[in-house]
Amino acid sequence: MKENYKIKNLNRTKIVATVGPASSSVDVLEEMIVNGCSVFRINFSHGSHESHGESISNIRKAAENLGQNVAILGDLQGPKIRIGAIKGDSISLKVGQQLLLDSDIADEDGSADGVSYLCDTLAASCGPGRILMLDDGRVQLEVISVSGNAIHTKVVAGTKLSSRKGLNLKGGGLAEDALTPKDIKDMAFAAKQNLDYMCVSFPSKAQDMLDARAKLDDIGCSTKLIAKLERAEVVASEAVIDEMIYSCDGVMVARGDLAVEVGFESVTSYQKQIVARARTLNKPVIVATQMMESMIDSPVPTRAEVSDVANAVFDYADAVMLSAETAVGDFPIEVIRTVYDVIIATEKHVATQVSKHRVEMEFEYVDESIAMASMYLANHFKAVKAIVCLTESGSTALWMSRIKTHLPLVAMSSKEATLNGVALYKGVRPAHLPHSSERNAQLNDVIKFVRTAVDLDSGDYVAITYGDVVGVDGHTNTLKLLQVS
């Protein structure tokens, strides 16, 4: 670790940054951590296993250099449907003109006469009147008729269609498997790399996440799974949203493809609903897509982007995610600083600090009850300046992170995997605590190690939770106040 180096970033809402050519060096990654990033995304839609392996190694080296715990999240590509290549790379369109989509057309032979696509279920899934959304909705085609693999459409919006653009069916309904052969290979690679989280793209039902979990279990991988909610089917009702949240370890509001399927005007409402349900059901939630899109090539954001990040903070999302902004943008470090500043300014508002969450609910577990009691105590006893949980699995830290507070939450563990995992949770700061079989010996050192994560003064109180049994998950049964001497 760099001599005397201490990082005490104050953002409770975490920042997820996608790693790419603009941000894969150790020096840049260190600067991103210093400026507030605590989760790094590896996007399997681009790059090779060799390049991803190098990025993962550099992330871990940067974190080690700074003495920090960060989470690494792998994002599977999923069944992304695209059209084929177009001769000359693009064709001009006019509203009302007809355009044929046909999987029997050679992949490289797209033209104004017809364009290929690759999806076994597309023709069977769409009928007359359905709207196909291409290039994130920039081109919209209304289906006139379907004959075999040939889909006859007319242009209802758009002036240009370029090669290999993505394709969605507005309203959802495409019956594609959530995991492709490429995803299976990427999962095996991610498992060998011991990633902390893995995102499944385009799941259409809870069973897709359970199937992904079974595949990871078969290869002995315990990586936590996050469902990307980006299909209309998975937000059809609150019950369906809840099923998706229950089926995995966390969710992502993937607003790009979700907007294409449900309509851009509905995305903000779905975002608020998903974040609220995830919080209620004790699962972390990430808000993603175009958070700071203009900063790909601009050193400053738009006012709308600032409001977008602030809105996610007010919703009480665990994290906001940057994609191209940090992967290929011109200002990867500046965008982290900007998001950090917006988060800090927003989290000064009382609405992000006062919570009535779960006050009318009954608790099911002892450790859950202790976690909730510690948050109530800390939020109402002004002498408490930090909340600390000694945790084996991180579950106590997750419960605590569901409750609004202005105080830092410190998760202390001897397990690196636990400390990396909690780096995603709202407001939680990981801190290493050397293993000891004697709990009293640990408690004597708690204040010393808490000070590596937060600033404390003499006379301050720390609310600490722990279990009598050291080294066993789920045994938190004690809440204690310690005073800083």
Secondary structure, 3 states (H helix, E strand, C coil): CCCCCCCCCCCCCEEEEECCCCCCCHHHHHHHHHCCEEEEEEECCCCCHHHHHHHHHHHHHHHHHHCCCCEEEEECCCCCCEECCECCCEEECCCCCEEEEECCCCCCCEECCEECECCCCHHHHCCCCCEEEECCCCEEEEEEEEECCEEEEEEEECCEEECCCEEEECCCCCCCCCCCHHHHHHHHHHHHCCCCEEEECCCCCHHHHHHHHHHHHHCCCCCEEEEEECCHHHHCCHHHHHHHHHCCCEEEEEHHHHHHHHCHHHHHHHHHHHHHHHHHCCCCEEEECCCCHHHHCCCCCCHHHHHHHHHHHHHCCCEEEECHHHHCCCCHHHHHHHHHHHHHHHCCCHHHCCCCCCCCCCCCCHHHHHHHHHHHHHHHCCCEEEEEEECCCCHHHHHHHCCCCCCCEEEEECCHHHHHHHHHCCCEEEEECCCCCCHHHHHHHHHHHHCCCCCCCCCCEEEEEEECCCCCCCCEEEEEEEECC
